[in-house]
Every structure is written in structure tokens, then in C-alpha cells.
Amino acid sequence: MRERPKIKDIAERAGVSVATVSRALSDSPLVTAETRQRILDLARELNYRPNVSARSLRTRKSMSVLLVVRDVGNPFYLDILKGVEATAREAGYSVLMGNTESDPAREIEYFNMLRDGHADGMILMTGKLPPAGGNWTGTLNRLAVVVALEIIEGAGLPHVQVDNFGAAREAVEHLISIGHRRIAHISGPLPELMSLHRREGYREAMRNAGLDVPEAYEVRGDFLLESGQECCRKLFTLPEPPTALFVANDEMAYGAAYELRRMGRDVPGDVSVVGFDDLYLSKAFYPPLTTVSQPRAEIGHAAMELLLKILSGAEIDCDEPIVLPTVLHIRGSTAPPQE
């Protein structure tokens, strides 16, 4: 059986010392970019895999990171996981996915894992931190945590996100541009900041067009399909129901479209529907869903790159988030109103 390649094999091929190879593989600033790239290329060519157990003993690192999400069953997170995992693997880290199901006790458990050294860092996608006080006083700022997509204002943590306000405004402007005037909004859970920013984008587009937003046209969901159905039912008991819906995520948009068909209303003939996320099912949904696409794999990559910088001791500007672009995909679920 072929012997597993070692650091010294890379060193011999590269004509450098074992210490230089070790520094290059750990992304040390003491190695020039040209030398680091040459060593990384040789490591891939030789199919070198680091001995994680030995490295962990030497550095007292677990060589694993946590990706903590609200609901592991939501397909939205899969592409983000792919981006995180690909970037982590290149650096010799494994990724553990944590599922909180919005349970505060489970959310704290994952932070305890990080604090106790069972993981070296965390990419947090729940929009929540442990409660103030107790065992957490003075602890959080010593942990390696990156917040992705969800926004935690005042946390003093680095963020990777999209422009939820601008993306929502663009989605509603599309509905206005094709003639809709009675446009309702099904929001995500409030007062979470991501949901608030999407609602504010909706309101801004309506204000800019000189359109009123009746109080009953804003209903609060929870990002789950069933709440899309329930919110849709509320809107279509109104004396003057909307002709279009801007929904804060695709899963609720699926629920709303299903409920509209159940009530005998055609999408988009009677009611247009716009979602947010561009889940892979949105193209195959009938009719295909007009929705805001978030660059999920790129978000995962950027969040993991940022976490690796923190783990290497680099200074990070927590005041300026990394903001990635969105794209509005116009498909078959939107059309001009009939009336």
C-alpha cells in the first residue's frame, strides 16, 4: 500500500524546510504568498492530508468549526454549508452543523461547545446570542464567531449579509412596474432585524410610488410554509384584498400560493406572488416563483474565510459587514393585474 505523504515529502519537492511547509499549511504570515501557493499546489498534487489528531495535540485546537442554523431541514442552508465546508476543508478544518429549532436551551448548548473547546469557531445563522449575564459575562468577545445573513445589532461581531432592504425594495418595485397598486407583505418573525429590513424595503417602495399601505396589508409570519398559508387566509378575508404579495421567504411564498389555489384564485392571473431566497425548488414550482436570489455558496465561503482570519489572529473590522449582492429572478408567478 502506498505510504501516506508527509510534510517532509512536500518540503523535499519544494526545496524548503519542514518548518516552512508547516507554516504555509497553517497560513502563517511568515511565508511569502508565492512560496505558500507553491506548497499548497504540491500538497494537492501529492494528495497530502494533515494529521488532525497530531495537530490538535500540538496546538490544542479541535480543528472543527460549528455552523449553527435554526432548522437543519430547511434546504436554504445546504448551499451555505457547501461553501463553508469547501473552504474549511482547504484549511484542514471539519464542519459540524448545529440545529437549534429556535430552542434557547439548544442555542446555549452550541455556545457552550465553543467555549469549552469542542470547536474552534462558529458561523452563527440564528440571529441570537446567549442571554446576558450568568456564565456568559465577559466570555463572548473571546470567542471566534461570525454572523452570517441574520443580523445581530450591537453584538460587536463580524457579519456577512445581503442588502435585505434594497433587495426587498427592488422586488416590490417590480410589482409596481407591472401595474400592481394593492400589494401586501407577509413578513418573517418580528422584531428580528432581517425581517424588519425586508419590511422597510417594502414600505419604501410603496412610499416612493405614492401608494398607501393599509395596516391589514402587513401580516407577520415565521418563515415556515404553514404561516404563509395562514397569513394568506387573513389577507383574503379583507373587503379589498391585495392583487400581489411580497413574501419574506420562498417557503412562506409556497404556502401562500398553495392557499390561493385552494381558494380558487389563480397565480398569477388573480394574484402575483414574489418570494425571497430562490430555493432550488422555486424554478420547478408551478408557476415558477419570482424571487430574490441570495448567493448562498458565496455567503458560506465568505463567512468561513472571515472565521479563518479570526482564528489566525488577524484584526477584523466588526463595524463594516461584508455585503454580497442579490439578484431578482422574474418568473411565472408575477403578471400585470387583471383589473
N, C-alpha and C positions, 0 to 999 in steps of 0.2 A: 504494500500500500504506500502511496506517495506521502512523504512526511509533510506535515503542515508547515508552511513557510513561516519564518520567524523574522523579527526586526533586523537581526544581523544579516539575513539574506538580502533585504532591501538595502541595507547600508552598503554591502559589498557591491551590489549592482549600481548604486548611486554614487559610490566613491566618497561617502561621508561617514561620520562616526555613528555608532548606535544611538548615542545621546541626541544627535541632530535629528535622526529619524523619529525618535520618541517625541522630541519637541514638535516636530512638524505634524505628527499624527494627533497631537493634543492641541494643535492650533496656537502654539506659543508665538508671541510677537518677536522672539529672539531669532526666528528663522525667516529669511527673506521669502517674499512671495514666489519668486522663481524657483527656489530650492524646494519650498513646500509643495508646489504644484508638481514638480518632477517626482518627488517622493510619493505623493498621492497617486500619480499615474502608475508608478511602479507597483505600489501596493495593490491597485486594482488588477494590474496585469498578472501579478503573482497570486491573486485571489487571497491576499492576506486578510485574516480576521483577528482582531485583538483578543487577547486572553482577558475577558472581562473580570473573571474572578481574581486573577493576579492584580489587575489594575485597581480593583475595588479595595483589596487589602493594602495596596501601596498608597492610594490616595484617599482612602476612607470615603469613597463615593460609591453609590449604588449603581451608577451608570444606567439609570432609568429615570423617565420623566412621566408625569401624570397629565393626561388630557381629561379634564373634568367637565361633563355636559349634563344638561337637565334630563335628557331622555335618550338612552343609547339606541332605542328602537326607531328614532327619527332618522330617515335616510339623509336628511340635511347634513349630518355630521360626517358621513362616510368620506366625502371628498376632502374635507378638512383633515380627517385622520390620515388619509393617504399623503397629503402634503407634509404633515407633521412627521409621519413615520419615515418617509423617504429622506428627509433632511436629518432626522435623528440618527438613522442607520448609518449615514455617511460619517457621522461623528462618533460612532461606536455606542450610541445610546439605544435602549429599547423603550417602547412606549406602552404605558398601562392606561387603559381607558376607564374612567370612573363615572358611574351612573348615579345621580342624586335623586332623580324623580321629584325634585323640588322639596325634598325632605331635609329640614335644617340639621337634624342629627347626622344624616349621611354626609351633608356638606362639610360639617365639622370633622368627621372621620378622615376625609381626604386631606384636610389641612393638618390633622394630627400625624398622618403618614409622612407628610412632607417635613413637618417639624422634627419628627423622630428619626429622620434619616432614611426612611424606606424608599424615598425618591429624592432626586437632587433638585428638581424644579417642577413647576406646574404651569400648564396653559389652562386658564380658567374661562369657561364659557357659560357660567350660570348667572352672572351679573350680581353675585352676592359674595360678601366676605363674612368670616365668623363674627358673632356678636362682640361688641366692645366689652372690655373688662375680663375678669376671670383669668384663665391661664394664657390668654392671648395678649394681655397688655405688654406692649413693647416687643412683641415677637414678630409680627407680620413684616416689618420693614427689614428683617434679617433673612427673609426667605426669598428664593428666586421664583417670582410669579409674573406671568404675562397674561393680561386680559385680552381675549380675542372676541371681536364682534359685539358682545354685550358691553355696556359702558358702566363703569363704577366711578362716579364723580367724586373727586376729593380723596381717592384712595392712595395717591402718590405712586401708582404702579404704571408701567408702560402698557400702552394699548395698541392693538391692531384692529382697525374697524373700517367700515364704509361710511359714506355720507348718507345716512338714513334720511335726513331732512331733504337733501337735494334729490335723492332718488325717488322719494315719495311725491315730491312736488312735480317731478317730470312725469310720473305715472298718471297723476290726476290731470296735468296739462294735456296729456294725450286724449283723455276722455273729453275734456272741454273742447279740444280742437276738432273733434268729430261731431260736436253738436250737443253733448250732454250738459244739462244745467242742474238737474236734480241728482246729485252724486252723494252717496252715503259712505261712511267709513266704518269698517269693523276693525277695531284696534287690537293690539296684543295686550298682555297684562299691564295694567297701570297701577302705580306710577313709575314703572320701570322706564329708564331713560330711553332705551331703544324704541319702545312703544310710543313714548311721548314725542320723540323726534320725528317718527313717521307720521304721527297725527298732526304735528305742527307743519310738516311739509304739505299735507293735505289741506290744512286750513289756509296756508299761504297761497297755494294755487287758486283756491276758491276766492280768497280776498282779491288777488291780483286780477281775477276775471270779473270782479264785482258781483259775485254770487253769494247769496246767504247760505248759512249752514244751520238749519233748524236743529235745536238741541237733540231731538229724537233721531237725527241722522247720524249721530255718533254713538255706537254701541261697543261695549268692551267685551273682548273675547279672551282666550287664554292660550292661543296658538294651536289648539287641538281641533281636529276635524269636527267633533260634535258641537263645539262652541260656534263654529261657522254656521252650522245648521240652525242652532238656537238663535243666534243673532239675526240671521236672515229671516226667520219666522217673525221676530219682533218688528223688523223694518217693513215687512209686507202685511202687517195689520194696520199700518198707518193710513189715514184718509187719503194722503197723497204720497204714495210710495216712490222710492227713487227709480231712475231709469238706468243707473250704473252704480257699481260697488267697487270701492278701492279697499282691498283686504290686506291686512298687515303681514300675512304669510300665505304660502301656497296651500298648506294643509287646511286652513280655515276656508280658503277660496274653493277648494274641492268640496268642502261641506256645504258652502253657500250655493254653489252651482247645482249640487245634488238636490238640495232643498227646493231650489227654484224649479227644477224639472218635476219634482214630486208635487209641487203646487200647480203644475200645468203651465209654467212660464218658460219660454224658450230663451236659451243663451246662445247667441247674443241678440236674437230677434226682439225679445221683450226687455231683456236686462243684460247689460255688458258687465263683465267681471274682470278685474285686474288683481293679480296676486303679487307676492314678493318672495324671492328666493330662487326661483327657476329650478325646482327639484327635477330629477330626471324623468319623472312621470308626467311633467307638465306638457311635454311635447306629444305624448301619447294620449293624454286626457282628451275627452270629447266634450266640446270642441277644444282644440289645443289652447292652453292658457296663456294669455298675455300677462307677462310678469317681469319683475326686476331680477336680473341675474347678478348674483354675487360671485366673485372669483374664489370659490371655496378652497381649491387646492393651493392657490397662491396665498390665501389667508393662513392656511396651515403652515406653509413654507416660511412665510414672513414671521409668524409667531415663534416658530422653532428657532429660526436664525437669531431672533432677538433674545430668546431664552439662552441660547448657546453663548451669546456675547456676555450676558449677565453671569453665567457660570464660569466664564473665563476671566471675570473680574473687570470687564470693561465698564466705563462710565456710560450710563444711559440717560438720555433726556426724557424724563417722565411727563414733562409738560406738553410735549408735541407728539400726538399719536401718529402712527403710520396709517394713512387713509388710502385705501385701494379703490379703484373705480368700479362702478356698476354699469350695466347695460340694460336698457328696456327692450325686451323682445316682444314685438307686436304680433299676435297670432289671432286665432279664430274666435276668441271669446269676447272680442270687442267689435262693435259696429255702431254706426250712427243710430240715434233713437228713431223709432217709427213715428212718434207723434210730433 
